[in-house]
């Protein structure tokens, strides 16, 4: 179909698509970008053209997805409001319960991957309220909409769409019915397709990696993700700065990757935490907004590793604080 298209026809169709704009509901059966994508999947990965054409004829462009992608919470809320969404009693109690119910699996994951179970529990709590909300969008709708109708991120989501179709084939999942978030993240830990393919593990050994239903695969995969991104067992994540606040205001790090300074370097400038961090620990300095002014945190490699799950420092801090609150609540029982 595409091979008969001349570039001129292409351009006119593209203009028509752009003119229609994101407010116009339509599927992708005649979308030139979708057609080009289908051809690529046929050529590069030997997909069946007819099957893909059927799949994309049924995929829907969803305006609610385009609206949602434009305003994620961590970009619009200050820390003190963002925190309240996640670090609250219901989410903490849910974490204690989830930990109890899955204790043996969490322990086995810790032994194999060296990742703190409190972190694994908190991630699943922040992502989906322990599986209560894994997303009700069809992944094919989410990724098609963002790949073909959201130019700012089209390259990224087009690649995720490619990964999703390969994943569906590898794991024997129906790409027409698989569900996830508005951004195509799937299961308890909300793995995007590329992460699912690269970091999910078959932790119960049944030959399939199922992040929607299989608790062993779910927990093992989150732990493996952090293991593969460099989680350091038993190392501190972040400590709040309690000494040298004026100096701290001058030394906020540009990057959370702690490769420039150690806790000792900050201590020399009077910037300290309670309890103190080991002097040799590489750290960055993070500023967060509170209603009555900023607070500062010294953040280690493990804090940076949490941002590999979601690039926002607010996300990373919410996960860390929830993990600590769950651990404390669990001990207090
Ligand atoms: Ca499995």
Boltz pocket constraint, residues with backbone or C-beta under 6 A from the ligand:
constraints:
  - pocket:
      binder: B
      contacts: [[A, 201], [A, 202], [A, 203], [A, 204], [A, 205], [A, 206], [A, 207], [A, 208], [A, 209], [A, 210], [A, 214], [A, 217]]
      max_distance: 6.0
